[in-house]
Amino acid sequence: MNKNYGNNFLIILSLIFFLFLDLITFSQTVDQIKPTFFLLGLIYWNIALPEKINLYFAFIFGLLLDFIQGTVLGFYPLILVIINYLSQRFFYQFRPLRFIQQAIIILVIFFIIKFVLAIDLNNVDSSSFSMADKNYVLLSFIYALLNSLTWPPLFYVLRIFRRKWIKA
């Protein structure tokens, strides 16, 4: 097997594992605040090996997420392509930061993502706009905080996986 195909296969396999990990359901409140391992893994691979991950990965996995989540077609691909682009565009600036600085950036990104995902395009009635709800804002902040706290351990685990299995 070609080295590049083997590396890409292992990266795709890890992203599929994170996708299945995100599909595990709990109670409704826990599902709203649990970390999104797939997005964290995608950000890691974009930072660690930007030449291996391209926008096609993000688009295809975004379509897969749209079908799984039942959202408007193209919603997740748009989010994932933007995250993928920003990760690859600014990976030289993001990589040397301390983990606390990286965690703050992750917190802001995931807080914004949570609000973007709350937009209900099927129900555009002005009375149904509920993102201003205090509970939603609190849950969004907890979601972003848990993702930012999950970032350092996930970073180290994926770094060990990359150094052991993926030959760049």
Long-range contacts (C-beta under 8 A, 24 or more apart in sequence): 3-167, 4-52, 6-167, 7-49, 7-52, 7-166, 7-167, 7-168, 8-52, 10-165, 10-166, 11-45, 11-49, 11-52, 11-53, 11-166, 12-57, 14-41, 14-45, 14-158, 14-161, 15-41, 15-42, 15-45, 15-57, 15-61, 19-61, 19-64, 19-65, 19-68, 23-68, 29-139, 32-139, 32-143, 33-139, 33-142, 33-143, 33-146, 34-143, 34-146, 35-143, 35-146, 35-147, 35-150, 36-110, 36-147, 37-150, 37-154, 38-65, 39-80, 39-83, 39-110, 39-113, 39-147, 40-106, 40-147, 40-150, 40-151, 40-154, 41-154, 41-158, 42-80, 42-83, 42-84, 42-87, 43-83, 43-87, 43-106, 44-154, 44-155, 44-158, 45-158, 46-83, 46-84, 46-87, 46-88, 46-91, 47-87, 47-91, 47-94, 47-95, 48-158, 48-159, 48-162, 49-162, 49-166, 49-168, 50-87, 50-88, 50-91, 53-84, 53-88, 54-84, 55-81, 55-84, 55-85, 57-84, 58-83, 58-84, 72-121, 72-122, 75-117, 75-121, 79-113, 79-116, 79-117, 83-109, 83-113, 99-151, 99-152, 99-155, 102-151, 102-152, 102-155, 103-148, 103-149, 103-151, 103-152, 104-148, 106-144, 106-147, 106-148, 106-151, 107-144, 107-145, 107-147, 107-148, 108-144, 109-144, 110-143, 110-144, 110-147, 110-148, 111-140, 111-141, 111-143, 111-144, 114-140, 114-143, 114-144, 115-140
